[in-house]
Structures are given as structure tokens and as C-alpha cells.
């Protein structure tokens, strides 16, 4: 490994610094967050906090650079009604895809061969496949989407949680926010809530968690576009009263270790860039 740089945040580097780090790695990390209504006890930027903190720690452990956080994601279901999801922001899927594509093209243009997008906001994942594939097909770059441990994908941190899933504003996310900044949390407002099917669906349907499916006749094969407030009271699914600063710190460490290990495997992948062309003047 090369001698460590004083920072791996690209926005803190000059362009000669980025040229220098390109001599040691061809990997770039791109964190993407969200600003959306969470429980009344934690910040709107919860997913952004988790995304950038996991990215920052992994970048220093693996000695690879990362771009500035994209703080807004795809969150139409969190907007709610007027004055209900106040503070929430959303891109359209088209806008987020374009941002992902154009950042990726910029990085490949300047010499990066392997791109790892990182997000805790699961709904960002729904709309970006076309942009990720376009980046790979056009340039030949390695492109990956890394979801931090969340929702039903908490295996990496399951040993740290009493709740075995990391749902909205519950034990996991509240712990992350507490570890990031206790002053931004209001635990006197925290309540334990479970997911439920929207009342308008009637008694034949149930809902286990925040995945956009419903249970019907014992199966969970039906996807229905729903608003978050229709199935999650106060935008909370889980028990935030189980959270602690210590858990949050351990979650960040375990998640960033997992991301570091993935980065180290990505180093081994052979990549043949077909073209670095990017006609950014066409827009």
C-alpha cells in the first residue's frame, strides 16, 4: 500500500492530489443519500448520514477516494401530503439516473476504471439499474451498487442488533444517528411502531415490514405502490428505544469493514476500458 493521503474526500483535494491518488488506485466511491421523513426523533438526513459515514470510514481503511455525497435521492413515497412529510426532498427516477450516469462518466473520463455507488436508501436502488448498465456497456468500467446493511440485508451487523431487520427509524437507524450526533436526536419523541397494510386495502391483506409488497393468502408476491405514511405510523417501523450510541458506532465499523473487504476484492477484477469519451458539452 502507498503511504496514506491526508484525506480521501475528493472535495478536499486539489486536482494534482487526485492525479496522485490515481497512481495508487483506479477505484472511486460515490455515496448517495436521501432527505426524507423519518421518525420524529431522528434527522431527515438519516440515510445520508449512514451512507457518507460508512463510505468515509471504508475509504480510509481501503485508501481509495470518494466523491461528495449526493444528498437527495428517489423518495416520492416519503413526501406525504402537504405539511406531513415537510422537509422531505425527492428527485424523479429520471433525474437520479442522469446524476448517477453523469458522475460515473466524469470519473471514467478522468481515469477511474471501477466505480462503487453506496447508499443506505433502498428506494434509490429501484431506479438506477439502467444508468449503471449504461455506464458499463458504454465504457467497459466495473460498476457496482453497494447497499449498506439495512432492511432485510442486515446479516453483516445482525449480531449487534436485537431487531434482526433494519427498518425505518428503528433500532439500527436510530443508533446510527445517535453515534453521528446525539444533539440531532430527540429520544423523548421515539416510539415503537410496526408496519401494517394500508387500511384501504381491507382485512385480506397484511404487511410485515417496509418492503413494497403485501402479504395475501400467505404469499408476498404482490407489489403495490404505497405511500410510507399508509403503512408506517410516524415514519417509524421498529423499536428506536433499543438504540444506543455504542451500537451505532459498532454498526458503522462493521459496515465499513464489509465495504473495505469488498473494495479489496474489486482491486483484483480485470477491467478493460473501451472508451473514456464523454461529450459533456452536448447538454
LOMI-994465 format. One record per residue: residue in three letters; x, y, z of N, C-alpha, C in turn. Coordinates in steps of 0.1 Angstrom, whole numbers, plus 5000, padded with zeros to 4 digits. Last residue first. Layout:
BEGIN
alaXYZXYZXYZ;...
END
This chain:
BEGIN
unk475251904765474051934773473752084774;unk477551854752476351834744475151874752;unk479851854767479451984761478051974753;unk480451604774479751684784479251814778;unk480951344760480651464754479851554763;unk483451144767482251194774481951334768;unk485550854764484850974758483651004766;unk486950644771486750734781486050864776;unk486350304761486450444758486250524770;unk486850054773486650064758486850214753;unk488949924797488150044793488050054778;unk488849634813489349684800488449804796;unk489849494843488949584836489649634823;unk489849224867490449284854489449374847;unk489749264902489049244889489749304877;unk491049334925491549214917490949194904;unk489749534937491049564932491549454922;unk487449404947487349474934488749514928;unk488449324972488249224961488149284948;unk488649574984489849494982489649384972;unk485949634985486849714977488149644974;unk485049445004484549444990485549514981;unk486349535027486749405021486249385007;unk485149785030486549775027486949645021;unk482549695036482749765024484249765020;unk483049575060482549495050482749565036;unk483949795075484849685073484349595061;unk481549945075482749995067483849885066;unk480049785092479549805078480749855069;unk481449785116481249665109480849685094;unk481450065121482649995120482449865112;unk478650125123479450195113480850115111;unk478049955145477449935132478249995121;unk479450075166479849935161479249905148;unk478150315167479550315164479950175159;unk475550225175475750295162477250295158;unk475950115200475550025189475850095175;unk476650345214477650235212477250145201;unk474350495213475550545206476450435204;unk471450285208472450355216473550405208;unk467950165207469150225201470150275212;unk465550075215466649975216467950035212;unk463750265207464150265221465250165225;unk462950215181464150305184464550305198;unk461749955167461850005180463050085183;unk459849975136460849915145460849985159;unk459350225116459050075116460150015124;unk458050545113458850455121458350315119;unk456450745104457550715096458550625103;unk454150755119455250845123456550815115;unk453450425108453050545116454250625120;unk453350295077454350315088453950445096;unk451550285056451850165063452850175075;unk451150545048449950455047450250325055;unk453450685047452650705059451350615059;unk454550595023455150545035454150565047;unk452250484998452950595005453350545018;unk452850224973452150284985452950404990;unk452450014947452950144951452150204962;unk452649674954451649784952452349914956;unk453349344945453949484947452849584944;unk453049034957452249144951452949274955;unk453948814970454348824956453748944950;unk453848664994454248804994454848834980;unk451248455008452348484999452648634999;unk448948425023450148355028451348385019;unk447048585011446848445011448148365014;unk449348835009447948795005447948645004;unk451349095020451048955022449548925018;unk452949334998451949295008451749145008;unk455949534993455049424989453949405000;unk458149704996456949744990456049634984;unk459349665030459449625016458149655009;unk458949715057458949825047459149795033;unk456749455069457849545071457749655060;unk454449305066455449265076456449375079;unk451049335061452349385057453349365069;unk448049195046448949225057450249275052;unk444649175035446049205033446749235046;unk441949155041442649035035444149055032;unk440849395051441349295060442049175054;unk441849685030440949585037441649475044;unk443249885019443349755012442349655018;unk443050115035442150105023442249975015;unk445050085054443650055058442750035045;unk448049925044447150035043445650005046;unk449349695068448849715055448049845055;unk452049805089450649745088450249775073;unk454849785111454249815098452849745098;unk455049925144455149815135454449855122;unk456950135167455850115157456049995148;unk457850295195457950165189456750155180;unk459050635195458050535198458250405190;unk460650935206460750805200459750705204;unk460851175218459851155208459751015202;unk463051165234461851175241460651165231;unk465151165216464751035220463451045229;unk466151325192465151365202464551235207;unk469251425177468251315180467451365192;unk471351585174470351585163469251495166;unk473051535195472251655195471251665185;unk474451305187473351295197472451415197;unk475651215158475451335166474251325175;unk476350945152476851055144476751185151;unk475150785171476550785170477150905162;unk472450855165473050885178474550885178;unk472250745139472150885141472650935154;unk472650465145473550535136473450685138;unk470350425162471750405167472750485158;unk468350465143468450555154469850545160;unk468850245126469050385121469150485132;unk468450025144469650045136469850185132;unk465850055156467050035164468350075156;unk464150265132464150175144465550165151;unk463850405109463950485122463850395134;unk462850135091462850285091462850335105;unk464849845099463749925093463850065096;unk466649605097467049745100466049835093;unk466149305116466049375104466249525107;unk466349205141467149135131466949195117;unk466749375171465949365159466749305148;unk469249375183468149295189467049275178;unk472449365167471049415169470149325176;unk474849265162474849385170473449435174;unk474549055145475049025158475049145168;unk474049185120472949125128473349085143;unk475649295102475649365115474549295125;unk475449135080476849175084476849235098;unk472749105076473548995080474849035086;unk470749275067471549315079472449205084;unk468749315047470049285044471049325055;unk466249415051466349265053467849225050;unk467549715062466249645059466549495061;unk471049715057469849775060468649685056;unk474449785051473549685058472249755062;unk474449975020474949945034473949855041;unk474749844988473849894998474449865012;unk476549934961476649874974475649934983;unk476749874928475949944937475949864950;unk479449904904478649824914477849924922;unk481249854874480249944882479549854891;unk484149884855483449804865482549894873;unk483850014821484250024835483449914844;unk483050014795483749894800484149904814;unk481450224785482850244788483650124791;unk478850124779479550224771481050224773;unk478249934798478149894784478949994776;unk478550074823479349964820479449934805;unk476650284820478050314822478950194819;unk474350124816474750214805476250254807;unk474050014841474349924829474850014818;unk473450234856474650154859475050074847;unk471050314844472250404844473550334847;unk469350104850469650144836470850224835;unk469250094878469849984871470250034856;unk468050284894469350324889469850214879;unk465650254909465550334896466950344889;unk465950114933464850074924465050134910;unk467850224949468250104941467150074930;unk466550424963467450464953467850344943;unk465350274983464550314971465350374960;unk467150235003466850124994466150174982;unk469750425013468350445010467950334999;unk472450395016471550325026470050335022;unk474850344990473650414995472950325006;unk477350394967477050344980475850424985;unk479050284938478050374943477550314957;unk482150244926481250184936480350284941;unk483950184897483050284904482150204913;unk486950184881486050104889485250194898;unk488550354867488150234860487050154867;unk489450694862488950584871488350474863;unk490050894844490950784846490550674856;unk488251094836489551134842490451014846;unk486150944826486851034817488251074822;unk485150824849485850744839486650834829;unk484051054861485150984868485950894858;unk482051124843483151214846484351144852;unk480450894843481150934831482251034834;unk479450914870480250804865481050834853;unk477951154868479151144877480051034873;unk476151074849477051184846478251184855;unk474650864861475350844849476450944846;unk473650984884474450864886475350854873;unk472051184871473151224881474151104882;unk470251024857471151114850472251154859;unk468950894878469650814868470650904861;unk467651114890468751034898469550954888;unk465851194870466951284875468051204882;unk464250964868464951014856466151104860;unk463050954892463950854889464850894877;unk463151284907462451184899463451074896;unk464251354941464451354926463451264920;unk462851504970462951394961463451434947;unk462751575005463051614991463151494983;unk461151685035461551575026461751635012;unk460051895048461451885048461951775039;unk457051735056457751855055459251845057;unk455051545053456451505051457351625050;unk452951725058453051605065454451555065;unk452551945042452851975056452951845064;unk450751755019451251885022451351905037;unk451551405024450651515020451251645024;unk454651245014453451255022452451365016;unk457251185006456851325006455551345014;unk457950925004458150985017457651135018;unk457550844979456650784988456850845002;unk459750964965458351024963457350974974;unk462650954965461850934977460350984976;unk465750924955464450894950463450854961;unk467751174971467551054963466151044958;unk470351404980468951384977468851254968;unk473051434983472251434995470751404993;unk475851284973474651334967473551324978;unk478951364988477651294989476651364980;unk481951384968480951444977479651364977;unk483751064963483251194958482351254969;unk486750924976485350924975484851064971;unk489650704971488950834972487450824971;unk491150464993490550494980489750624981;unk492050305015492850405009492450434994;unk490550145032491050085019491950175011;unk490150315054490650185056491250115043;unk489050545041490350555049490950415051;unk486750425030487750495022489050505029;unk485250345053485850245044486950305035;unk484650605063485450505071486050405062;unk483050705042484250775047485150685055;unk480950525040481850545029483150605034;unk479650555065480150425061481250435050;unk478950825062479850775073480450645070;unk477350835040478650905040479550855051;unk475150665048475850645036477250715036;unk474150775072474650635072475550615059;unk473451035063474451015074475050875073;unk471550965045472751035040473851015050;unk469550865061470150775051471450835046;unk468951095077469450975083470150885073;unk468051355073469251305065469751175070;unk466151415091465751385077466851315069;unk467151275123467151375112466651325099;unk464651145148465951145141465951235128;unk462051155158463251165167464551165161;unk459951105142460151245147461351265156;unk461350895116460650915128460851055133;unk461851075084462050955093461150975105;unk461351215054460751205067461151065073;unk464551265038463151215038462751205052;unk467051275016466451355027465051335027;unk469751055010468351085008468051185019;unk472750964992471850965004470450985000;unk475550814979474250874976473350854987;unk479050814973477950794982476650874978;unk481250654954480250764952479050744961;unk484650584951483450564958482550684956;unk486850454926486250564933484950524939;unk489950304917488650284923488150424929;unk492550274910491650324900490150314904;unk495450384929494150314928493350364916;unk497750524926497750414936496450334935;unk497550724908498750634906498650514916;unk495450864918495150774907496350684903;unk496651034936495950914941495650814930;unk497551224917498551144925497851024931;unk495251344908496151274898497151184906;unk494351454932493551344926494451264915;unk496351644936496151544946495451424940;unk495851814914497151734914497051624925;unk493351924922493451824911494751754910;unk493051904958493251974945493351874934;unk490551774980491751764973491851874962;unk488151784991489151844999490551834992;unk486551634975486251784975487351854984;unk487451374979487851444967487651594968;unk488651245007487551315002487951394990;unk490851145019490351065007489051125002;unk493751305032492351295030492051205018;unk496451255033495851315045494351315044;unk497250915023496951055020496351125032;unk499650675032498350735033498350875029;unk501850525009501750605021500350675021;unk500450224993501150354993501050425006;unk500849885000500050005000500950135000;
END
